[in-house]
């Protein structure tokens, strides 16, 4: 089943679906129960046509309602539908002067960690041009056209739903094919939440003549072929010197530029251990203490099943939580995995010197601060509390969670 940021808690379940939502549910069930590739193609076409129409019209509610219904009733059909929705949001087809173009929204995630602040915001024109050229040279095919959005995005600044995402994809696609600058509304993007470990994204659209390869790793019969590993190595070697000034004061890991939703999931997975390490590093350096002076408490949060673990980190015997970390569970992740998520959390804590972890067995509904909206975390007594920085740490850093 597809992993997705939209997997749970999309909308309140409705007893009656709209006709569009009912048709999406029926087509997704048809695809999930299909017995042949030719039937797969039929249902995929039905889904693509209806989803494209709903997203282009700016009416994603029926899509959300259908996803919510299937998420609660049929996991396989839910996976089929979310895959179709993601494809429609990140892919557009254009016909320009008799030439058909396949266009895909792509991202280059930068998983970053810091004791200070992870930057986000507009890119200098020269830097954007250089990064676009390196991206195209080392990842994309010779026939590809590419348009990079001149912005370093945080998750808070990304499109908020599938319709907005498809709109951005289309704008950048038209720009890539035509060669004209895209008209993007970058000045009104919201402020980003400040985290000790988070992901920043470069976004762009790659466009190729219909049916042609987009990425160099697709060109098996060409002298231009390079494996995914080779593409990543070249992207790091050539791109990192231009990325480092954008993330001053941060350590960061470059992920392979690839399709938007694939990289959203991969960056979610990769940032989790960095969040723990950054929280421990911040506390030990800010307070001049050892990691062995810290203890952690973990608890599962969700409605019917665990959607995430929250880890409260406390100092000494204190019942106060000084730092909190959210460890989201992606797709079908759970305690039947090998290794299970809690084992990975425990090992990550041990790697940074925190050996005292108390795990509370209850499954708790997610709770957030009514004033500032941040998640609440378990303390050493199993109480769900707000993370509060010690008074020894100045106010300039007290907002981190």
C-alpha positions in Angstrom: 0.0 0.0 0.0 1.2 3.5 -0.9 2.6 5.6 1.9 1.4 9.2 2.0 1.2 12.3 4.0 -2.5 12.2 3.3 -3.0 8.6 4.4 -4.9 9.3 7.7 -7.1 12.0 9.1 -7.9 13.4 5.6 -11.4 14.5 6.4 -14.2 13.3 8.8 -15.8 10.3 7.3 -19.2 10.9 5.7 -22.0 8.5 5.6 -23.0 9.6 2.1 -20.5 10.2 -0.7 -21.0 12.6 -3.6 -21.5 10.9 -7.0 -17.9 11.8 -8.0 -16.5 10.2 -4.8 -18.7 7.1 -5.3 -17.3 6.7 -8.9 -13.8 7.0 -7.6 -14.4 4.3 -4.9 -16.0 2.0 -7.5 -13.1 2.4 -10.0 -10.5 1.9 -7.2 -12.2 -1.3 -6.1 -12.3 -2.4 -9.7 -8.5 -1.8 -10.1 -7.7 -3.5 -6.8 -9.7 -6.6 -7.9 -8.5 -6.6 -11.5 -7.2 -9.9 -12.9 -5.2 -8.7 -15.9 -3.0 -5.9 -17.2 -5.6 -4.9 -19.8 -8.2 -4.5 -17.1 -5.7 -2.6 -15.0 -5.3 -0.2 -17.9 -9.0 0.3 -18.2 -9.5 1.2 -14.5 -6.4 3.4 -14.5 -7.8 5.3 -17.4 -11.1 5.8 -15.7 -9.4 7.0 -12.5 -7.0 9.3 -14.3 -9.8 11.0 -16.3 -12.0 11.7 -13.3 -9.2 12.7 -11.0 -7.6 15.0 -13.6 -11.0 16.7 -14.1 -11.7 17.2 -10.3 -8.2 18.6 -9.6 -8.2 20.9 -12.7 -11.5 22.2 -11.6 -10.2 22.9 -8.1 -12.6 20.5 -6.4 -10.5 17.9 -4.5 -13.1 17.3 -1.8 -14.6 14.3 -3.6 -11.0 12.9 -3.9 -10.4 13.3 -0.2 -13.8 11.7 0.7 -13.2 8.7 -1.5 -9.7 8.2 0.0 -11.1 8.5 3.5 -13.8 5.9 2.8 -11.4 3.4 1.3 -8.8 4.0 4.0 -11.4 2.7 6.5 -12.8 -0.1 4.4 -10.3 -1.5 1.8 -6.6 -1.1 2.1 -5.7 -2.4 -1.3 -8.3 -0.2 -3.1 -7.0 2.7 -1.0 -3.5 2.1 -2.3 -4.7 2.0 -5.8 -6.6 5.3 -5.5 -3.8 7.2 -3.7 -1.4 6.1 -6.4 -3.7 7.4 -9.1 -4.3 10.7 -7.2 -0.6 11.2 -6.7 0.1 10.5 -10.3 -2.5 13.0 -11.4 -1.1 15.7 -9.1 2.5 15.3 -10.2 2.0 14.6 -13.9 0.5 16.6 -16.7 0.5 16.0 -20.5 0.8 19.0 -22.8 0.4 19.3 -26.6 2.3 22.2 -28.1 2.6 22.9 -31.8 1.7 19.3 -32.6 4.2 17.8 -30.2 3.0 15.9 -27.1 5.0 16.3 -23.9 5.0 14.1 -20.7 5.7 16.4 -17.7 6.6 15.2 -14.1 7.0 17.3 -10.9 10.3 16.3 -9.3 12.0 17.3 -6.1 15.5 17.2 -4.7 15.2 16.9 -0.9 17.8 18.1 1.5 17.5 16.5 4.9 19.0 19.1 7.3 19.8 19.3 11.0 21.1 22.2 13.1 21.4 23.8 16.6 20.1 27.0 15.1 17.7 27.6 12.3 17.2 25.8 9.0 16.8 28.4 6.2 14.1 28.5 3.6 13.3 31.0 1.0 14.0 32.4 -2.5 17.1 31.4 -4.5 19.5 33.9 -6.1 19.0 33.8 -9.8 22.5 32.7 -10.5 22.3 29.9 -7.9 19.0 28.7 -9.3 20.4 28.6 -12.8 23.5 26.7 -11.7 21.5 24.1 -9.8 19.1 23.6 -12.7 22.0 23.1 -15.0 23.6 20.5 -12.7 20.3 18.7 -12.1 19.7 18.5 -15.9 23.3 17.4 -16.7 23.6 14.7 -14.0 20.1 13.3 -13.6 17.9 14.0 -16.6 18.1 12.8 -20.2 19.5 14.8 -23.1 16.0 15.2 -24.6 14.5 16.6 -21.3 13.5 20.2 -20.7 13.6 21.4 -17.2 12.3 24.3 -15.1 13.4 24.8 -11.5 11.3 26.8 -9.1 13.7 29.5 -7.7 12.8 28.7 -4.0 14.1 26.5 -1.2 10.8 25.1 0.2 9.9 23.8 3.6 7.0 21.4 4.0 4.9 24.3 5.3 5.4 26.1 2.0 4.4 23.3 -0.3 1.0 23.1 -2.0 -1.6 22.1 0.6 -3.7 19.8 -1.4 -3.6 17.7 -4.7 -5.4 20.4 -6.7 -2.8 23.1 -5.7 0.0 20.6 -6.5 -1.4 19.9 -10.0 -1.7 23.6 -10.6 2.0 24.1 -9.7 3.0 21.1 -11.9 1.1 22.6 -14.9 2.7 26.1 -14.4 6.2 24.7 -14.3 5.5 22.3 -17.1 4.3 25.0 -19.5 7.4 27.0 -18.5 9.7 24.0 -19.1 8.3 23.4 -22.6 8.0 27.0 -23.7 11.2 28.2 -22.2 9.4 31.2 -20.7 9.6 32.0 -16.9 6.9 30.6 -14.8 4.6 33.0 -12.9 4.8 31.7 -9.4 3.4 33.2 -6.2 6.4 32.9 -4.0 6.2 36.1 -2.0 3.1 35.1 -0.2 4.3 31.7 1.0 3.8 31.1 4.8 6.5 31.2 7.4 8.0 27.8 8.2 7.9 26.0 11.5 11.4 26.0 13.1 12.7 22.5 13.8 16.1 21.1 14.8 15.9 18.6 11.9 13.7 19.0 8.9 13.7 18.7 5.1 14.1 21.4 2.5 13.1 20.9 -1.1 14.1 22.1 -4.5 11.1 21.6 -6.9 11.0 21.5 -10.7 9.3 19.9 -13.6 11.0 17.8 -16.3 9.3 17.6 -19.7 10.1 15.1 -22.4 8.6 14.3 -25.8 5.8 11.8 -25.2 7.0 8.3 -24.6 10.7 9.3 -24.1 12.8 8.6 -21.0 13.0 11.3 -18.3 16.0 10.1 -16.2 19.4 8.9 -17.2 18.9 5.6 -15.4 16.2 4.8 -17.9 18.6 4.9 -20.8 19.9 1.4 -20.7 20.8 1.2 -24.4 22.5 4.6 -24.6 25.9 5.9 -23.9 24.2 8.5 -21.6 23.1 5.8 -19.1 24.0 6.2 -15.5 22.7 4.3 -12.5 20.7 5.9 -9.7 23.7 5.7 -7.5 26.0 7.3 -10.1 23.4 10.1 -10.6 23.2 10.8 -6.9 27.0 10.8 -6.6 27.3 13.4 -9.4 24.5 15.5 -8.0 26.2 15.6 -4.6 29.7 16.3 -6.1 28.5 19.1 -8.3 25.4 20.4 -6.5 26.6 20.4 -2.8 29.1 23.3 -3.1 26.2 25.4 -4.3 23.8 24.1 -1.7 26.0 24.6 1.3 25.7 28.4 1.3 21.9 28.0 1.3 22.0 25.9 4.5 24.5 27.8 6.5 25.0 26.4 10.0 23.4 23.1 9.1 24.5 19.6 8.4 22.5 18.1 5.5 22.1 15.0 3.4 21.3 15.2 -0.3 18.7 12.7 -1.6 18.4 11.7 -5.3 16.3 14.1 -7.3 13.2 12.1 -8.3 9.4 12.1 -8.5 7.7 14.4 -6.0 5.6 12.0 -3.9 8.3 9.3 -3.9 10.8 11.8 -2.4 8.3 13.2 0.1 8.0 9.7 1.6 11.7 9.0 1.4 12.6 12.3 3.1 10.0 11.6 5.8 11.8 8.3 6.5 15.3 9.8 6.4 14.7 12.8 8.7 13.4 10.7 11.6 16.7 9.6 13.2 18.2 13.0 12.5 15.4 14.6 14.6 16.4 12.5 17.6 20.1 13.2 17.1 19.6 16.9 16.7 17.4 17.1 19.8 20.0 15.4 21.9 22.9 17.3 20.4 21.0 20.6 21.1 20.3 19.8 24.7 23.8 18.5 25.6 25.6 21.5 24.0 23.2 24.2 25.2 23.3 22.9 28.8 26.8 21.5 28.9 25.6 18.1 30.0 26.2 14.5 28.8 23.7 12.5 26.8 23.7 10.0 29.7 22.0 12.7 31.8 19.0 12.6 29.5 16.1 10.1 29.6 13.4 9.5 27.0 9.8 8.4 27.1 7.9 7.1 24.1 4.3 6.5 23.4 2.2 5.5 20.3 -0.4 8.0 19.1 -3.3 7.4 16.7 -7.0 6.6 16.5 -7.5 2.9 15.6 -3.8 2.1 15.1 -0.5 3.8 15.7 0.2 6.6 13.3 3.3 7.9 15.0 5.4 7.6 18.1 6.2 10.7 20.2 9.3 10.8 22.2 9.7 13.2 25.2 13.3 13.9 26.2 13.8 15.0 29.8 16.9 16.0 31.9 17.9 14.0 34.9 14.9 13.0 37.1 12.7 15.9 35.9 9.1 15.2 34.9 9.3 18.1 32.5 9.9 17.4 28.7 12.7 19.6 27.4 12.5 18.4 23.8 10.0 16.4 21.8 10.4 14.4 18.7 7.7 13.0 16.4 8.5 9.7 14.7 5.8 9.2 12.0 4.9 5.7 10.8 4.8 5.5 7.1 2.4 3.4 5.1 1.9 0.0 6.7 4.8 0.4 9.2 4.2 -1.2 12.6 5.6 -3.4 15.4 5.5 -6.5 13.1 8.3 -5.0 11.0 11.8 -6.3 11.3 13.2 -4.4 13.1 10.1 -2.8 14.7 10.0 1.1 14.9 10.5 1.1 18.7 13.7 -0.9 18.3 15.0 1.6 15.7 14.1 4.5 18.0 15.9 2.8 20.9 19.0 2.1 18.9 19.1 5.7 17.5 18.9 7.0 21.1 21.7 4.6 22.2 23.9 5.8 19.3 23.8 9.3 20.7 24.3 8.2 24.3 20.7 8.1 25.7 20.3 4.7 27.3 17.2 5.3 29.4 14.0 4.9 27.3 10.6 4.3 29.0 8.0 3.0 26.6 4.3 3.4 27.5 2.1 0.7 26.0 -1.1 2.8 25.6 -2.4 4.0 22.2 -3.3 7.7 22.7 -5.3 10.1 20.5 -2.9 12.7 19.2 -3.0 15.8 21.4 -1.7 19.3 20.6 -1.2 22.6 22.5 -4.4 24.6 22.3 -2.4 27.9 22.2 0.5 27.2 19.8 -0.7 24.0 18.0 2.5 22.0 18.6 2.4 18.3 19.5 2.3 17.2 23.2 4.7 14.5 24.4 4.9 11.8 27.1 6.9 12.5 30.2 8.5 10.0 32.7 5.1 9.4 34.3 3.2 8.8 31.1 1.5 12.2 31.2 1.0 14.1 27.9 2.7 17.5 28.4 4.1 20.5 26.5 7.8 20.5 25.7 9.3 23.4 27.7 12.9 24.5 27.3 14.9 24.8 30.5 15.4 28.3 31.8 19.2 28.0 31.3 18.6 28.1 27.5 17.9 31.6 26.2 14.7 32.7 24.6 16.1 32.8 21.1 16.0 29.0 21.0 13.1 28.2 23.3 10.7 27.9 20.4 12.2 24.7 19.1 10.2 21.4 19.4 
